[in-house]
């Protein structure tokens, strides 16, 4: 593990005034977007769409990194330049989504576990060779009656930490994303309670897995009322609660993350 390189990349990812572009739509997701404009989702159309984004004039002035999909990291510009190589030449860090999505957690109705650890070491090695300098893994925690359970929080936190450790082993900066969803009718107080529990467990697992916090990026959720809540908290309360939770549970050694999609 090259600690100095991990720290350099993590710092560049969160450069002031820039954000990370999420261009990691799965085949199914991008098909829905193309369907809405009556465009067939072919490999060439997807390649052309991504090239339009990456070659936009002035992109490097606002974008620090781009999260790619497995298909996209293997694609090239019209002149034959691999996307990761093109982005790097513009001063934009190439990244890669490595999780395989949230799947039902067996035995725990309404809860999910993010999969993708099997074979991850080998995939990371390949992605590093293709040019990836950071990776993304998203855990999903829902709030409803009786959930999340302590086990679901623990299982997802463990997977996030295992992923992060494998990334750093391959000299890839991990984006650690434990997302407490804003779906449902829960109050901001309930969201704060759950987010505190999730972050506390995530950082405990990161410590136990010996993940270097200076060489990772955290992508947290806002502490906010559920979308279906009768009385939703105002923006000022959301900002105050979010900062309160981050100050209480996130060590100062790691950078935050701003993603744009």
N, C-alpha and C positions, 0 to 999 in steps of 0.2 A: 504494500500500500504506500503510495507516494503522498504523504500528508500535505506537503507544501503545494502540490498540484491540486489536490482536492480543495484545499482552502482557497487557492487562487480562482478556480472555476466557480466555487460556491459564491465567492465575493462578486465575480463578474456577472453571475446570474441575477443578482439583486442590485445591480448598479443603479444609482439614483436617476430617476427620470425615465427608466426603461421597464419593460415588462416581458413576460414569457408568453409567446404565442402558442396556443394549444391547437396543433394541426394533426391530432392523433385520432380523428374519428374512425371508428370501425367501419368495415364494409357496409354493414346494415345501416349505421347512422348516416353515412354520407349518401347512401342510396335514397333515404328519405328526403334529404335536402335536395338532391338532384330531381327526385320525383316532383317536388313542389314547383320546379321550373321546367318540368317536362323534358329533362335531359337524361339520356340513358347513362347508367353508372358503369361505364367501361373503364378498363385500366388506363387507356389513353386520356379519357376525360378527367379521371381523377388526377393523373399526372399533370395535365395541363392546368387544372384548377390550383394544385399546390404550387406549380411554377409561377402562376400569376401572383400568388401571395408572396412567395419568397423573393421574387425579382422586382417587387414594387419599389419605385424610386424612394430613397430615404428610409427604407425599412430599418436599417441598422441604427438609425438615430433614435428609434423608439423601442426596438426589440433586442433584448439581450440574448435570448435563446428561443429555439423552436422545438416543441415536443412532436416527434414524428411517430408514425405507425410502422409496423413491420414492413408493409408494402412500400411505404413512402421512403424509408431510409435506403431502399434498394433502387429507387428510381433516379432518373437523370433529367437535366435540363435538355432543351431541344438541341443544344450543341454538343451533348454527350457528357457534360460535367455531372458527376454524382451530386445529388442534393446536399449531403453532408459537407462535401468539399466546397460546393458553391457557397453555402452559408458561412463556413469557416473563413473563406476568403473575404467575406463582407464584414467579418468581425462578430458574427452571430454564432452562438454555441449550438451545435446539433444535439438534440436529446431524443429519448425513445421511451415509449410506453411499454412496460414489460408485464403488467398484471393482465390476467385473462378474464377479468370482470368479477363482479359480486354474484355469488351463487347461493341458493338456500342453504342455511346451516342445518345439517341433519339433526333432528331432535329438538330444534328450537324454532317453533312456528313464528313466521314473520321476521326472522333475523337472517342475516347473510354473512358469508365469509368470502373474502377475496382470494381467488385461486391464482396459481401461476408459479409457485415455488419449485415444482418438479422441473428439473432440467434448467433452472434459472442460471446457475453458474456458467453452463456452456453457452446459453443464449447471450449472456452479458459479455462473454469473451468474444463472441462473434460480432456483437453490436459495437464493441470497443474497436475492433478491427475495421468496421465499416465507418467509423468516425464519431460515434456517440460519446459525448462527454458527461452527460447526466441522464438520469432515468426518472420515471414517474410510476408510483404505485398508489392507488386510491382505495382506502377502506371506507365502507359505508355503514354508519350507525343510525338506525331509525329510532324515533321516539313515538311510543304509543302505550296503550294500557299494558303494564307488565313488562315492557321492554324499553331500553336494552337490558339484557341480563348481564350479570357480572362475567359470565363465561364468554359471551359473545364479544364483549369489550376486550377481555383478556386474549381471546383467540386472534382477533384482528390486530391487536397491538403486537402480539408475538410475530405474526406474519410480516407486519410492517418492519419490525426490527430485524428479522431474518433477511428480508429483502435488502434493507439498508446495509447490513454487514456484508452481504455478497457483492453489492455494488461497490463498496469501498475497497473490497478485496481486488476488484477488477479495475481500480482507479477510475470509477464512475461516481459522480456525485448523485446521491439519491434525493429526490423530492419525496418527503414523507407527508402523506395526505390522509389524516384521520378525519373524515368529514361526517359531522353530526348533521343529518338532513333537516331542512326547514319545512318538510312536509308535515301534515297533521295539524292538530288544534292545540298543541301545547303552549304554555306560557313562556315568556322569556326567562322566568325564574327556573322553570324545569329545564330549559335548554342550557342555562348556566350550570346547573347541577350536573347534567350529563356530560357537558363539555369538560368540566373540571375533572370528572372521573376518567374520561377518555384520555386527556392529556397527561394526567398523573400516571396512568398505566403505560401509555406509550413511552414516556421518557424513562420509566423504570425498566421497561424491556430494552430500550436503546442502550441504557447503561449496562445492563446485564450482558448484552450482545457486544459490548465494547465498541460501539459505534462512536466515531469521532464527531462530536456535534459541530465543530467548526467546519467540517467537510460535508455537511448535509444542508438541505433547505426544508423548512417546515411550511406546509401550505394548510393553514387552519381554516375552520369555518367561523363565521360571525356568530355571536351569541344573540339570537333573534327569536321572536315569537314564531310559532308555526303559521304557515300560510292560511290555514283555516281557523285560526284563533279569532274569537269574537272581538277581543280588545287587543290589538297589536301594539307593541311598544313603539314609541317614536324613535327617530334616528339617533337623537342624543342619548337615549337610554341604551340603545344597541351599542353605540360607540363606547360608552362608559363600561357596560358589562363585558364587552369583548376585551378591552384593554385590561380590566380588572382580572379576568381569567388568565390572560397571557402573562401578566406580571406575576401572578401567583404560582403558575405551573410550568412556565417555559424558561429554562436556563438561558442566560444572556449570551452563551457561547455560540448560538447558531443564528444564521440569517433568516429573515422572513421571506415570503415569496409573493410576487404579484403575477398572476397569470391572466392573459387576455385570449379570448376565444371568439 
